Amino acid sequence: MNTLCPFRILALGSALAVSASVCAQSAAPEDYPNRPIRMIVPQAAGSGVDLMTRTVAQKLTETFGKQVIVDNRPGANGIIGLEMAVKSKPDGYTMALGVTSSLTMNPFIYKSLPYDTFRDFTPVVQLSINTFGLMVNPSLPVRSVKELVALAKTHRGQVPYGSFGLGNMTHLAAELFSHQTGVKLLHVPFKGGTPSMVALLSGEVAVMLAPMQAFSPAVRAGTLRLLATCGAKRWDAFPEVPSVAELGYPGLVMFGWSGIIAPMGTPPAIVNKLQQEVARILLVPETKQYLTKQGAEPVASTPEQFAAFIKSEADKWSKVIKTAGLEHTQ
């Protein structure tokens, strides 16, 4: 793992690892769950992570015989949903979806938050790593990253790009692209993935760097143009599309991720049972095939592994945020 930045992570992050390490101990109550479970998704319905969460929730409902209800609470870059999760009773009947932006970027961008990633949540299981792509509306007269860079340099500050919100990973990804290529784009933030995708499809914005889960069908239909994927190598789902690394931009290699978290204090045995069931669901061939096709690689990590991953991601993105001049700007 990378060396952790000094911003509270070593001290408070240890609480995550400690709480996660005890999750393998003891068994969950035999009657758990005996009522519906609420899964708070801090993004709009229809987004890539929302669709993935609904897939997992449906499978959990079938396993438990109790409804796992997806509760969409979008807005403020995930802050609204996670604040609701923090205030929930830590009894195993409220979970939340945590993603790159809300857990490992917000602490460095916002001057104050109603939650602390490393004090208020227990990691349950990492669901996926998500492929990112650089996409444009077909009305934009570019067919390659090289042509996009040339156009953006000619029309400096005029080419609009969309993001899921201020400080979201989609915002930072575009800022990183601008820094790496020497261009300046016009930022148009939206309240989540679904409205930003609608804006890109309609041509309200021309460019977006975003996880491919919800965007892949539009690319296949030709209503969006995929210029590059943001991996070290080409993505199997679109083998004809170059990766940013092969185009000479290794600094643009990035991915999103998502995972289930619970309010701190949730009984370790319940956390462990949830992790085991979700991991089993993610590794079923049918689920793996579905997620992979959408650009999401199933992870199914243990709580302890997820805790360590969150800490390493916080270290990485804190440096990007500082370099971009976005530290504590919100």
Phi, psi and omega per residue, in radians:
M1 nan 2.685 3.092
N2 -1.226 2.772 3.041
T3 -1.186 2.352 -3.049
L4 -1.441 2.520 3.115
C5 -1.241 2.756 -3.022
P6 -1.307 -0.093 -3.042
F7 -1.223 1.258 3.021
R8 1.203 -0.113 -2.899
I9 -1.262 -0.758 -3.118
L10 -1.085 -0.752 -3.091
A11 -1.282 -0.935 -3.063
L12 -1.422 -0.509 3.127
G13 -1.109 -0.486 3.134
S14 -1.089 -0.490 3.109
A15 -1.114 -0.634 3.082
L16 -1.075 -0.847 -3.090
A17 -1.131 -0.708 -3.140
V18 -1.123 -0.837 -3.123
S19 -1.125 -0.612 -3.132
A20 -1.224 -0.618 -3.046
S21 -1.193 -0.411 -3.139
V22 -1.523 -0.076 -3.057
C23 -1.176 -0.345 -3.136
A24 -1.432 -0.083 -3.083
Q25 -1.580 2.505 3.049
S26 1.105 2.952 -3.103
A27 -1.892 2.642 3.107
A28 -1.240 2.712 3.087
P29 -0.937 2.462 -3.067
E30 -1.076 -0.502 -3.098
D31 -1.616 0.170 3.109
Y32 -1.534 2.284 -0.113
P33 -1.534 2.546 3.098
N34 -1.952 0.182 3.053
R35 -2.739 2.996 -3.095
P36 -1.051 2.605 3.073
I37 -1.879 2.386 3.099
R38 -1.759 2.255 3.079
M39 -1.951 1.834 -3.127
I40 -1.396 2.160 3.080
V41 -1.960 1.949 -3.063
P42 -1.377 0.613 3.092
Q43 -2.426 2.869 -3.111
A44 -1.208 2.658 3.055
A45 -1.071 2.439 3.124
G46 1.704 -0.185 3.102
S47 -1.252 2.902 -3.109
G48 -1.033 -0.821 -3.117
V49 -1.225 -0.514 3.082
D50 -1.128 -0.790 -3.137
L51 -1.103 -0.705 3.118
M52 -1.148 -0.764 3.136
T53 -1.080 -0.689 3.122
R54 -1.135 -0.612 3.079
T55 -1.095 -0.827 3.130
V56 -1.141 -0.732 -3.125
A57 -1.076 -0.709 3.131
Q58 -1.119 -0.734 3.125
K59 -1.160 -0.675 3.096
L60 -1.145 -0.674 3.099
T61 -1.035 -0.751 3.122
E62 -1.140 -0.665 -3.115
T63 -1.243 -0.824 -3.044
F64 -1.440 -0.409 -3.034
G65 1.276 0.238 3.078
K66 -2.272 2.480 -3.060
Q67 -1.161 2.280 2.956
V68 -1.806 1.886 -2.984
I69 -1.653 2.174 3.065
V70 -1.489 2.131 -3.092
D71 -2.010 1.760 -3.109
N72 -1.351 2.168 3.125
R73 -2.327 1.252 -3.068
P74 -1.330 2.911 3.031
G75 2.092 2.598 3.052
A76 0.987 0.686 3.069
N77 1.004 0.675 3.093
G78 1.579 -0.124 -3.042
I79 -1.159 -0.708 -3.096
I80 -1.064 -0.818 -3.123
G81 -1.171 -0.742 -3.101
L82 -1.269 -0.530 3.046
E83 -1.104 -0.697 3.097
M84 -1.106 -0.698 3.133
A85 -1.139 -0.725 -3.136
V86 -1.054 -0.638 -3.084
K87 -1.459 -0.044 -3.123
S88 -1.428 2.705 3.119
K89 -1.182 2.277 -3.103
P90 -1.428 1.149 -3.056
D91 -2.008 0.118 3.132
G92 1.579 0.021 -3.126
Y93 -1.876 0.076 2.985
T94 -2.337 2.132 3.048
M95 -2.119 2.959 3.076
A96 -2.504 2.730 3.052
L97 -1.644 2.178 3.069
G98 -1.895 2.426 3.127
V99 -2.249 3.056 -3.086
T100 -0.846 -0.903 -3.027
S101 -1.137 -0.885 -3.002
S102 -1.217 -0.584 -3.066
L103 -1.641 -0.623 -2.991
T104 -2.110 0.022 3.066
M105 -2.007 -0.777 -3.119
N106 -0.927 -0.695 -3.117
P107 -1.055 -0.367 -3.094
F108 -1.794 -0.308 -3.110
I109 -1.637 -0.702 -3.061
Y110 -1.609 2.415 -3.136
K111 -1.177 -0.557 3.080
S112 -2.594 2.540 -3.140
L113 -2.303 2.655 3.091
P114 -1.422 0.104 3.101
Y115 -2.554 2.770 3.064
D116 -2.129 2.038 -3.098
T117 -0.891 -0.713 -2.982
F118 -1.674 0.037 3.125
R119 -2.151 -0.544 -2.955
D120 -1.759 -0.146 -3.078
F121 -2.245 2.605 2.987
T122 -1.903 2.182 3.096
P123 -1.239 2.431 3.129
V124 -1.860 -1.046 -3.113
V125 -2.820 2.389 3.004
Q126 -1.402 2.241 -3.102
L127 -1.450 -0.845 -2.962
S128 -2.774 2.871 2.860
I129 -2.000 2.311 -2.970
N130 -1.995 2.246 3.109
T131 -1.135 2.336 3.062
F132 -1.763 2.623 3.104
G133 -2.438 2.665 3.053
L134 -1.739 1.967 -3.036
M135 -2.124 2.663 3.063
V136 -2.351 2.714 2.978
N137 -1.227 2.383 -3.090
P138 -1.023 -0.327 3.104
S139 -1.215 -0.337 3.087
L140 -1.301 2.200 -3.025
P141 -1.374 1.021 3.082
V142 -2.393 2.544 3.125
R143 -2.237 0.162 3.125
S144 -2.692 2.865 3.085
V145 -1.116 -0.668 3.126
K146 -1.030 -0.777 3.135
E147 -1.191 -0.623 3.098
L148 -1.136 -0.761 3.120
V149 -1.079 -0.748 3.141
A150 -1.104 -0.748 3.136
L151 -1.131 -0.753 -3.124
A152 -1.166 -0.540 3.097
K153 -1.283 -0.609 3.112
T154 -1.239 -0.667 -3.122
H155 -1.980 1.095 -3.034
R156 -1.044 2.202 3.112
G157 1.310 0.159 -3.071
Q158 -1.961 -0.321 -3.125
V159 -1.463 2.002 -3.052
P160 -1.428 2.357 3.022
Y161 -2.112 2.570 -3.129
G162 -1.754 2.696 3.041
S163 -2.447 2.916 3.120
F164 -1.358 -0.045 3.137
G165 2.581 2.806 3.107
L166 -1.026 2.241 3.119
G167 1.418 -0.076 3.082
N168 -1.204 2.785 3.133
M169 -1.033 -0.586 3.115
T170 -1.137 -0.528 3.046
H171 -1.221 -0.875 -3.112
L172 -1.153 -0.590 3.111
A173 -1.087 -0.749 3.122
A174 -1.208 -0.630 3.076
E175 -1.130 -0.681 3.097
L176 -1.147 -0.705 3.081
F177 -1.054 -0.783 3.131
S178 -1.068 -0.748 -3.134
H179 -1.135 -0.733 -3.086
Q180 -1.235 -0.550 -3.046
T181 -1.808 -0.158 3.123
G182 1.329 0.473 3.126
V183 -1.924 2.964 3.032
K184 -2.285 2.117 3.133
L185 -1.894 2.898 3.127
L186 -1.716 2.044 -3.077
H187 -1.446 2.238 3.056
V188 -2.185 1.730 -3.106
P189 -1.426 2.589 3.082
F190 -2.204 3.016 -3.127
K191 -1.668 1.185 3.073
G192 1.962 3.087 -3.045
G193 -1.255 -0.722 -3.076
T194 -1.101 -0.893 3.121
P195 -1.117 -0.557 3.114
S196 -1.236 -0.629 3.093
M197 -1.162 -0.712 3.089
V198 -1.051 -0.718 -3.133
A199 -1.143 -0.667 3.116
L200 -1.208 -0.722 3.137
L201 -1.154 -0.593 -3.114
S202 -1.454 -0.260 -3.106
G203 1.589 0.111 3.071
E204 -1.089 -0.643 2.947
V205 -2.109 2.761 -3.031
A206 -1.836 -0.402 -2.992
V207 -2.374 2.595 3.009
M208 -2.733 2.423 2.945
L209 -1.878 2.006 -2.990
A210 -2.707 2.821 3.062
P211 -1.116 2.507 -2.971
M212 -1.458 -0.101 -3.044
Q213 -0.895 -0.927 -3.081
A214 -1.525 -0.256 -3.021
F215 -1.657 -0.328 -3.068
S216 -0.967 -0.786 3.136
P217 -1.025 -0.673 3.135
A218 -1.187 -0.621 3.091
V219 -1.149 -0.777 3.134
R220 -1.125 -0.565 -3.139
A221 -1.408 -0.175 3.131
G222 1.478 0.115 3.123
T223 -1.493 -0.171 2.956
L224 -2.336 2.661 3.128
R225 -1.983 2.116 3.127
L226 -1.601 1.998 -3.106
L227 -1.516 -0.587 -3.120
A228 -2.867 2.671 2.970
T229 -1.805 2.667 -2.950
C230 -1.721 0.786 3.114
G231 -1.980 3.070 3.091
A232 -1.308 -0.352 3.091
K233 -2.475 3.021 -3.112
R234 -1.153 2.625 -3.141
W235 -1.554 2.305 -3.079
D236 -1.029 -0.518 -3.107
A237 -1.200 -0.485 3.108
F238 -2.361 1.232 -3.034
P239 -1.120 -0.314 3.142
E240 -1.437 -0.184 -3.090
V241 -1.657 2.221 -3.108
P242 -1.226 2.756 3.039
S243 -1.611 2.769 3.134
V244 -1.126 -0.535 -3.132
A245 -1.144 -0.772 -3.126
E246 -1.249 -0.333 3.091
L247 -1.482 -0.018 3.088
G248 1.692 0.325 3.134
Y249 -2.171 1.132 -3.131
P250 -1.083 -0.401 3.122
G251 -1.258 -0.160 3.132
L252 -1.721 0.071 3.077
V253 -1.177 2.122 -3.095
M254 -2.744 2.877 3.086
F255 -2.667 2.683 3.003
G256 -1.667 3.023 3.085
W257 -2.741 2.866 3.119
S258 -2.578 2.737 3.128
G259 -2.868 2.874 3.138
I260 -1.652 2.316 3.085
I261 -2.190 2.818 3.130
A262 -2.306 2.726 3.064
P263 -1.019 2.418 3.105
M264 -1.002 2.378 -3.087
G265 1.808 -0.143 3.047
T266 -1.055 2.298 -3.093
P267 -0.888 2.239 -3.117
P268 -0.943 -0.651 -3.122
A269 -1.119 -0.635 3.113
I270 -1.229 -0.750 3.076
V271 -0.980 -0.767 -3.120
N272 -1.124 -0.721 3.138
K273 -1.137 -0.741 3.108
L274 -1.080 -0.770 -3.141
Q275 -1.044 -0.791 -3.100
Q276 -1.102 -0.737 -3.112
E277 -1.228 -0.733 3.137
V278 -1.164 -0.735 3.116
A279 -1.047 -0.720 3.114
R280 -1.074 -0.767 -3.140
I281 -1.086 -0.762 -3.093
L282 -1.134 -0.506 -3.059
L283 -1.654 -0.007 3.010
V284 -1.151 2.286 -3.083
P285 -0.862 -0.708 -3.125
E286 -1.081 -0.778 3.136
T287 -1.185 -0.772 3.135
K288 -1.023 -0.765 -3.130
Q289 -1.112 -0.747 3.141
Y290 -1.089 -0.855 -3.089
L291 -1.160 -0.731 -3.141
T292 -1.069 -0.705 3.122
K293 -1.089 -0.533 -3.134
Q294 -1.512 -0.029 3.124
G295 1.654 0.246 -3.139
A296 -2.001 2.177 3.097
E297 -1.653 2.027 -3.134
P298 -1.052 2.493 -3.124
V299 -1.988 -0.987 3.096
A300 1.071 0.750 -3.099
S301 -1.358 2.889 3.028
T302 -1.338 2.846 3.072
P303 -0.981 -0.711 -3.135
E304 -1.133 -0.752 3.108
Q305 -1.123 -0.708 3.131
F306 -1.136 -0.688 3.109
A307 -1.060 -0.772 3.130
A308 -1.142 -0.659 3.125
F309 -1.131 -0.751 3.125
I310 -1.033 -0.744 -3.138
K311 -1.111 -0.735 -3.133
S312 -1.181 -0.640 3.109
E313 -1.182 -0.659 3.102
A314 -1.089 -0.700 3.101
D315 -1.086 -0.824 -3.097
K316 -1.102 -0.873 -3.037
W317 -1.314 -0.423 3.068
S318 -1.082 -0.628 3.132
K319 -1.242 -0.717 3.112
V320 -1.100 -0.763 -3.122
I321 -1.097 -0.731 3.131
K322 -1.138 -0.755 3.129
T323 -1.097 -0.635 -3.127
A324 -1.376 -0.098 3.127
G325 1.302 0.450 -3.095
L326 -1.838 0.071 -3.070
E327 -1.110 2.107 3.095
H328 0.916 0.742 3.132
T329 -1.663 -0.146 -3.100
Q330 -1.928 nan nan
